[in-house]
């Protein structure tokens, strides 16, 4: 495996540092897709690299090597990964998988909560107006999704701003932004280094909805004013556990809306795609090296077993033990692998 097994880990660190800041500059829709792809690929690369590192440690345990019919000495001689590194990889992998399981349970509960909330709302229209003085506005994903707005929020906005607010929330439902959020939460649970991508992703989703609302309304200024007033009105109130126009860094969103639409940039995405390709290629190379390493250790064990049998039964025609290359059940397994 050598250096290739560590490349996905390095790519994860680089993207965790650079991607959140770079994703705020281009158009938000492609930026959101890039952050989702980057989180998914790097999380898979992270788990794959840790699995290979952990395997090299467990493979050098004599009892495991005996079950696998490979030579511990050959494995240690050819594999540069130390037992300490393999142990750290195994512990990190176990922690990531446990954290992923906990996050998955939480995500399922959140989806069930949203569906129960949708089912409990009165009426069968997309828009639900709550008779509540507290200013609230958010989108609940479901089948179909619902937009929830309180009378307190409607009183804070003018007619054009109300239309902008509803267009923003419709953009969340139409773009299925809750799926992006779920992906980022799960990948951040696997690898805490990906939390900056999840935080940047939340901001990009709000910017995506802002831009779609501005295109639908035909005025970036109206959307900026609606976002600013909604945020000021709901300041100090608990954030809803759903997509809301008051989410993200509101001052930065307002500044972006008061500026011209962001240009489409290809260089950041091309550089990110190159890093993700390098991550995948390195992981595939490390996996291939690991397979070759095990096959070499199996052949070394076969040769050692055959030599020991030859010495023990000198002057007689020795029979190869099961597991040796070329004969027996283990030999057939080795020939199929090659």
Wavefront OBJ file of the C-alpha trace (Angstrom):
o trace
v 0.000 0.000 0.000
v 2.733 2.384 0.981
v 1.831 6.037 0.336
v -1.393 5.423 -1.620
v -3.355 4.383 1.469
v -2.705 7.772 3.072
v -3.693 9.887 0.035
v -7.475 9.768 0.720
v -6.804 10.937 4.278
v -4.722 13.837 2.964
v -7.343 14.763 0.349
v -9.966 14.871 3.108
v -7.896 17.349 5.104
v -7.245 19.551 2.062
v -10.927 19.680 1.079
v -12.030 20.291 4.663
v -9.789 23.367 4.769
v -10.261 24.799 1.274
v -13.719 23.710 0.055
v -15.927 25.618 2.558
v -14.429 28.998 1.660
v -14.215 28.268 -2.070
v -17.853 27.080 -2.221
v -19.199 30.458 -1.076
v -18.016 32.307 -4.192
v -19.479 30.507 -7.243
v -23.148 29.951 -8.050
v -24.757 28.206 -5.052
v -26.508 25.375 -6.895
v -23.368 23.778 -8.415
v -21.514 24.581 -5.196
v -24.048 22.556 -3.202
v -23.709 19.587 -5.570
v -19.927 19.787 -5.382
v -19.945 19.878 -1.568
v -22.277 16.861 -1.525
v -20.033 14.880 -3.905
v -16.912 15.929 -2.016
v -18.384 14.856 1.327
v -19.554 11.501 -0.028
v -16.318 10.613 -1.838
v -13.983 11.736 0.942
v -16.031 9.944 3.606
v -15.869 6.736 1.565
v -12.148 7.241 1.005
v -11.648 7.891 4.714
v -13.436 4.673 5.678
v -11.640 2.693 2.972
v -8.183 3.855 4.033
v -8.883 3.185 7.710
v -10.200 -0.278 6.826
v -7.022 -1.153 4.921
v -4.834 0.167 7.737
v -6.818 -1.762 10.331
v -6.676 -4.939 8.239
v -2.877 -4.893 8.143
v -2.869 -4.843 11.932
v -5.380 -7.640 12.425
v -3.749 -9.713 9.680
v -0.518 -9.831 11.708
v -2.225 -11.458 14.694
v -1.034 -15.110 14.684
v -4.532 -16.549 15.219
v -5.923 -14.511 12.318
v -2.977 -15.441 10.103
v -3.512 -19.113 10.901
v -7.153 -18.888 9.819
v -6.196 -17.044 6.641
v -3.242 -19.377 5.866
v -0.720 -16.580 5.377
v 2.699 -15.854 6.843
v 2.909 -13.210 9.573
v 6.636 -12.785 8.971
v 6.123 -12.171 5.253
v 3.330 -9.722 5.972
v 5.452 -7.731 8.403
v 8.429 -7.772 6.054
v 6.517 -6.469 3.027
v 4.016 -4.111 4.675
v 5.459 -0.776 5.886
v 2.387 -0.037 8.065
v 3.317 -0.430 11.735
v 1.056 -2.135 14.246
v 0.621 1.155 16.125
v -0.669 2.917 13.004
v -2.955 -0.014 12.233
v -4.336 0.054 15.798
v -5.065 3.789 15.557
v -6.765 3.185 12.222
v -8.914 0.418 13.718
v -9.986 2.553 16.678
v -10.773 5.540 14.431
v -12.746 3.305 12.090
v -14.763 1.832 14.958
v -15.510 5.293 16.366
v -16.598 6.559 12.941
v -18.942 3.620 12.354
v -20.532 3.989 15.795
v -20.979 7.724 15.226
v -22.504 7.003 11.804
v -25.014 4.625 13.360
v -26.047 7.207 15.970
v -26.363 9.931 13.309
v -28.420 7.639 11.082
v -30.863 6.960 13.921
v -31.176 10.684 14.590
v -31.764 11.376 10.911
v -34.509 8.757 10.724
v -36.149 10.290 13.782
v -35.959 13.734 12.172
v -37.633 12.450 8.993
v -40.389 10.780 11.018
v -40.863 13.998 13.027
v -41.209 16.019 9.815
v -43.757 13.575 8.405
v -45.775 13.585 11.626
v -45.634 17.369 11.664
v -46.887 17.517 8.072
v -49.685 15.053 8.806
v -50.733 17.006 11.876
v -51.113 20.311 10.038
v -54.611 21.355 9.054
v -55.682 21.500 5.416
v -54.234 19.826 2.355
v -52.603 22.820 0.645
v -48.878 23.481 0.379
v -49.065 26.621 2.541
v -50.086 26.427 6.199
v -50.599 29.631 8.201
v -50.252 29.225 11.957
v -52.298 31.440 14.259
v -49.189 32.377 16.238
v -47.840 35.818 17.092
v -44.253 34.528 17.119
v -42.626 35.094 13.695
v -41.892 31.703 12.137
v -41.358 30.462 8.599
v -39.925 27.112 7.531
v -40.331 24.245 5.071
v -41.164 20.691 6.098
v -40.100 17.973 3.644
v -42.605 15.247 3.070
v -44.885 13.722 0.479
v -45.761 16.422 -0.357
v -43.805 19.001 1.611
v -45.460 21.870 3.455
v -44.541 25.520 3.961
v -45.372 26.768 7.452
v -45.665 30.499 8.149
v -47.064 32.179 11.257
v -49.317 35.222 11.233
v -46.662 36.996 13.245
v -44.176 36.552 10.386
v -46.703 37.663 7.762
v -47.391 40.870 9.703
v -43.672 41.708 9.611
v -43.468 41.620 5.806
v -45.022 43.492 2.912
v -46.845 41.778 0.067
v -43.774 41.503 -2.198
v -41.617 40.304 0.710
v -44.170 37.634 1.626
v -44.057 36.373 -1.940
v -40.248 36.312 -1.781
v -40.319 34.403 1.505
v -42.682 31.759 0.107
v -40.589 31.467 -3.074
v -37.523 30.865 -0.895
v -39.217 28.061 1.036
v -40.611 26.511 -2.169
v -37.065 26.414 -3.540
v -36.022 24.349 -0.507
v -38.785 21.825 -1.181
v -38.304 21.757 -4.950
v -34.549 21.218 -4.654
v -34.951 18.522 -1.942
v -32.437 20.352 0.178
v -33.176 18.143 3.175
v -31.398 15.287 1.363
v -28.263 17.407 1.048
v -28.444 18.191 4.754
v -28.851 14.515 5.629
v -25.820 13.566 3.542
v -23.626 16.211 5.178
v -24.736 15.223 8.667
v -23.963 11.555 8.062
v -20.553 12.188 6.479
v -19.629 14.596 9.277
v -20.536 11.861 11.757
v -18.180 9.451 9.978
v -15.369 11.997 9.892
v -15.426 15.113 12.137
v -13.020 16.805 9.693
v -15.971 17.122 7.291
v -18.004 19.305 9.655
v -16.828 22.509 7.915
v -18.277 21.127 4.668
v -21.605 20.550 6.414
v -21.630 24.089 7.825
v -20.722 25.587 4.454
v -23.360 23.392 2.850
v -26.094 24.864 5.041
v -25.128 28.374 3.950
v -24.966 27.351 0.278
v -28.457 25.824 0.444
v -29.873 29.101 1.768
v -28.056 30.980 -1.000
v -29.460 28.511 -3.549
v -32.995 29.207 -2.318
v -32.268 32.963 -2.276
v -31.156 32.942 -5.911
v -34.161 30.894 -7.043
v -36.500 33.235 -5.164
v -34.848 36.270 -6.762
v -35.221 34.736 -10.220
v -38.877 33.926 -9.541
v -39.740 37.325 -8.048
v -37.601 39.297 -10.464
v -36.000 41.469 -7.777
v -32.909 40.652 -5.767
v -33.550 43.687 -3.534
v -36.988 42.452 -2.472
v -35.598 39.032 -1.525
v -32.742 40.660 0.403
v -35.220 42.821 2.278
v -37.464 39.844 3.033
v -34.556 37.766 4.348
v -33.275 40.633 6.495
v -36.658 41.507 7.989
v -37.542 37.882 8.668
v -34.223 37.367 10.453
v -34.645 40.525 12.563
v -38.206 39.589 13.473
v -37.239 36.075 14.602
v -34.047 37.120 16.412
v -33.843 35.516 19.829
v -36.367 32.793 19.009
v -35.280 29.129 18.862
v -34.337 27.972 15.375
v -36.832 25.505 13.881
v -35.540 22.000 13.164
v -36.233 22.514 9.460
v -35.136 24.548 6.448
v -35.863 28.221 7.112
v -35.256 31.527 5.371
v -33.652 32.822 8.561
v -30.926 30.159 8.499
v -27.264 30.576 7.644
v -25.234 33.757 7.877
v -27.963 36.307 7.076
v -25.705 39.397 6.628
v -23.577 37.567 4.040
v -26.717 36.374 2.257
v -28.137 39.902 2.121
v -24.848 41.269 0.766
v -24.794 38.569 -1.920
v -28.380 39.423 -2.936
v -27.587 43.133 -3.180
v -24.675 42.303 -5.500
v -24.981 40.988 -9.082
v -25.690 37.259 -9.527
v -22.598 35.132 -8.928
v -20.753 34.060 -12.079
v -20.336 30.447 -13.081
v -16.774 29.410 -12.301
v -15.232 26.191 -13.514
v -11.720 26.342 -12.046
v -12.653 25.576 -8.405
v -14.841 22.671 -9.468
v -12.179 21.327 -11.831
v -9.566 21.447 -9.063
v -11.956 19.738 -6.651
v -12.823 17.055 -9.203
v -9.119 16.377 -9.677
v -8.660 15.898 -5.933
v -11.639 13.548 -5.727
v -10.336 11.528 -8.682
v -6.945 11.275 -6.964
v -8.696 10.074 -3.802
v -10.558 7.304 -5.643
v -7.547 6.202 -7.690
v -5.293 6.053 -4.621
v -7.816 4.013 -2.662
v -8.199 1.552 -5.558
v -4.415 1.233 -5.814
v -4.092 0.666 -2.058
v -6.765 -2.041 -2.167
v -4.982 -3.772 -5.064
v -1.666 -3.611 -3.201
v -3.306 -5.081 -0.114
v -4.676 -8.020 -2.109
v -1.267 -8.672 -3.675
v 0.325 -8.481 -0.241
v -2.001 -11.134 1.170
v -1.428 -13.423 -1.828
v 2.341 -13.081 -1.383
v 2.028 -13.901 2.330
v -0.113 -16.947 1.469
v 2.519 -18.219 -0.953
v 5.228 -17.718 1.675
v 3.185 -19.711 4.196
v 2.634 -22.484 1.638
v 6.356 -22.700 0.969
v 7.128 -22.761 4.701
v 4.561 -25.506 5.363
v 5.818 -27.569 2.446
v 9.421 -27.210 3.623
v 8.517 -28.243 7.177
v 6.688 -31.302 5.876
v 9.613 -32.212 3.671
v 12.037 -32.116 6.601
v 9.678 -34.117 8.856
v 9.172 -36.878 6.300
v 12.663 -37.041 4.773
v 13.072 -39.895 2.299
v 9.308 -40.074 1.636
v 7.140 -38.316 -0.898
v 5.578 -35.460 1.087
v 1.968 -34.424 0.693
v 1.208 -30.744 0.667
v -0.989 -29.661 3.552
v -4.339 -28.064 2.961
v -3.967 -24.331 2.246
v -0.782 -24.656 0.134
v -0.736 -23.101 -3.306
v -1.477 -25.415 -6.192
v -3.106 -28.369 -4.320
v -5.932 -28.973 -1.914
v -8.899 -26.794 -1.086
v -6.761 -23.810 -0.106
v -4.791 -24.072 -3.345
v -7.965 -23.872 -5.375
v -8.945 -20.753 -3.407
v -5.615 -19.147 -4.196
v -5.801 -20.022 -7.904
v -9.281 -18.541 -8.158
v -8.102 -15.334 -6.528
v -5.276 -14.964 -9.017
l 1 2 3 4 5 6 7 8 9 10 11 12 13 14 15 16 17 18 19 20 21 22 23 24 25 26 27 28 29 30 31 32 33 34 35 36 37 38 39 40 41 42 43 44 45 46 47 48 49 50 51 52 53 54 55 56 57 58 59 60 61 62 63 64 65 66 67 68 69 70 71 72 73 74 75 76 77 78 79 80 81 82 83 84 85 86 87 88 89 90 91 92 93 94 95 96 97 98 99 100 101 102 103 104 105 106 107 108 109 110 111 112 113 114 115 116 117 118 119 120 121 122 123 124 125 126 127 128 129 130 131 132 133 134 135 136 137 138 139 140 141 142 143 144 145 146 147 148 149 150 151 152 153 154 155 156 157 158 159 160 161 162 163 164 165 166 167 168 169 170 171 172 173 174 175 176 177 178 179 180 181 182 183 184 185 186 187 188 189 190 191 192 193 194 195 196 197 198 199 200 201 202 203 204 205 206 207 208 209 210 211 212 213 214 215 216 217 218 219 220 221 222 223 224 225 226 227 228 229 230 231 232 233 234 235 236 237 238 239 240 241 242 243 244 245 246 247 248 249 250 251 252 253 254 255 256 257 258 259 260 261 262 263 264 265 266 267 268 269 270 271 272 273 274 275 276 277 278 279 280 281 282 283 284 285 286 287 288 289 290 291 292 293 294 295 296 297 298 299 300 301 302 303 304 305 306 307 308 309 310 311 312 313 314 315 316 317 318 319 320 321 322 323 324 325 326 327 328 329 330 331 332 333 334 335 336 337 338
